[in-house]
Amino acid sequence: MTIAYEGYVEHHDNAGNHGVIGPGDVQWMTAGSGVLHKEYHEKAFAQRGGVLHMIQLWVNLPKQHKMTPPRYQTLSKEQMGHVDLPDQGGTVRIIAGEFDGVKGPARTFTPVHLFDITFKAHGKARFAQLASFNTAILVLSGKVKFNDTELASEGDFILFNNEEGDILLEGTTDHAMVIVLSGQPINEPMVQYGLFVMNSKEEIKQAYEDFQAGKLGNPDF
C-alpha cells in the first residue's frame, strides 16, 4: 500500500492493472496468490523532476486469504473520506476504516483504520482505541502532543498499549501531520523471506518454487 504526498509513481502488473498516483492518492495492491509488478517515476514527472515523498506499507493477510486472487486498487484523493476538526483545527483524511462515522474507500481483508491528520496549531483530534487493536502513529511533519502530556516531533513513531480508551492528538505547530495506523492483529505465525510472506518455511519454499516455475504469471509485461 503506497500513499503519495509529493511526486508521481506509475504502476504496472502482469494481472493487467495499471495506475498513476500523485499527491493525495493511494494505491493498494494485494499480492495474494502472486503477481509480478513494477513501479517507477511517471514519465512526465521523471522528465521535469521534483520531490518524491511517499509512504509504503506492507499489510499481512490471514492464512485463509493468502492465496486470494491478486487485486489492485487505485484510490484518488477525491475518493477519500474527510472530516474537519473542531474550531477549524485541521482535517482528517480517511483511507481505510472509519473516523467519526466517515469511512475510507480502501477494501481490506482484516479490520484496518488508516488515516492521516493535518493540524493547525492547537487543533485537536480524538479517536477511540480498541484494546483488541494494535495502534500507532508516525509524525510526518511538525510537532504534536498526545493524551495531553507527551510531545512528539517529525520522524517519531509512537506505539500505544493495547488498552481501551480514547487517544487525543493535538498539533502544537501549524502544518503538523501524523499518520494513524490501527488494525486487528492476525495472531498467526509469520515467515518472511525476500518478497514473500507466508505462515511457514515450507510455504516460503513453495512460493519460490512457484515463482521459478512461472506460476506467478508472464514476466514479460
Secondary structure by P-SEA (a helix, b strand, c coil): cbbbccbbbbbbccccccccccccbbbbbbbcccccccccccaaaaaacccccbbbbbbbbccccccccbbbbbcccccbbbbbcccccbbbbbccccccccccccccccbbbbbbbbbcccbbbbbbbbcccccccccccccccccccccccccbbbbbcccbbbbbbbbccccbbbbbbbbcccccbbbbccccccccaaaaaaaaaaaaacccccccc
